[in-house]
Amino acid sequence: MTATHTPHSRRALGSLSVSPLSLGGNVFGWTADEAESFAVLDAYTAGGGNFVDTADVYSAWVPGNKGGESETVLGNWMAARGNRSEVVIATKVGAHPDLKGLSAATIKSAVDLSLARLRTDYIDLYYTHYDDESVEVGEFLTALDDLVRAGKVREIAASNISAKRLEESLDFSAREGLARYVALQPHYNLVSRDTYEGELADVAARHGVAAVPYYALASGFLTGKYRPDTPTDSARSGAAAKHLATDRGLRVLQALDTVATTHQVEPATVALAWLAAQPTVAAPIASARTVAQLPALLAMTDLTLSDAELTILTEASA
């Protein structure tokens, strides 16, 4: 197996320096309780990771939760470990049930609540979770710039935004001398390439915006644990199983198996390495509900796929 970088190699997102695998915090306080979440976070950082992704809405969809549970777990963990300065925390604004949208007032209320739950006085990377086209880009960018100037946020980023609005946002920041988006969080993986590839990726490349893809493992489908005629017990099995019904999904599984066997790694490792090798991608996001799921994810930092292997995967997923 060829390794061109250690697990401690870092990628630049503006002034931030992040590990090539971002740990998804959507499971904290949902399918992973606080003790399990702490164990996963400990193992991730011990394995060289420093980049944790959450949102103020996680996990409002769970009965009995109201949003903010993931940030609370993460804040408790950083307080317990005393390691705030060693981790890069990304969270998001705009989708919490009580604070939807991107008006300046919403952003300013939401950030203080996130800071309180995270038990910190700054957020490293603050995303607009979903674009809010009822708000001019100038309004939310000015509000975000105010947060950067106040020291509450270090860098800003966008998730779920169109190429047109991303370009408009970047142009506005440049023209007005405001904080600019340094990262973009698109839905992007081996079985979902259409949202990102093309116009959105072109804007990102042209402006030097790094992509941090979510659903990097397609809700677990790309781990290879979902197979035709194999029942699995998982909160996400419905989302993953839909890919089994497509020719593309089955072709991708076969290609992942082929490459994984060559390197003696898990399919998940290969899927993440493919994503990491794509233009503009800085760090795919993947979540682990248990410590046992983590080694396959962290292994992607040591796996460099050959051009031929990348081609096999890219063609299977076309």
Sequence and secondary structure as in RCSB ss.txt:
>XXXX:A:sequence
MTATHTPHSRRALGSLSVSPLSLGGNVFGWTADEAESFAVLDAYTAGGGNFVDTADVYSAWVPGNKGGESETVLG
NWMAARGNRSEVVIATKVGAHPDLKGLSAATIKSAVDLSLARLRTDYIDLYYTHYDDESVEVGEFLTALDDLVRA
GKVREIAASNISAKRLEESLDFSAREGLARYVALQPHYNLVSRDTYEGELADVAARHGVAAVPYYALASGFLTGK
YRPDTPTDSARSGAAAKHLATDRGLRVLQALDTVATTHQVEPATVALAWLAAQPTVAAPIASARTVAQLPALLAM
TDLTLSDAELTILTEASA
>XXXX:A:secstr
   SS TT  EEETTEEE SSEEE TTBTTTB HHHHHHHHHHHHHTT  EEE  TTTTTTSTT  S HHHHHHH
HHHHHHT GGGSEEEEEEBEETTEES  HHHHHHHHHHHHHHHTSS EEEEEESS  TTS HHHHHHHHHHHHHT
TSEEEEEEES  HHHHHHHHHHHHHHT   EEEEE B BTTB TTTTTHHHHHHHHHT EE  BSTTGGGGGGT 
  TT     TTHHHHHGGGGSHHHHHHHHHHHHHHHHHT  HHHHHHHHHHTSTTB   EE  SSGGGHHHHHGG
GG    HHHHHHHHHHT 
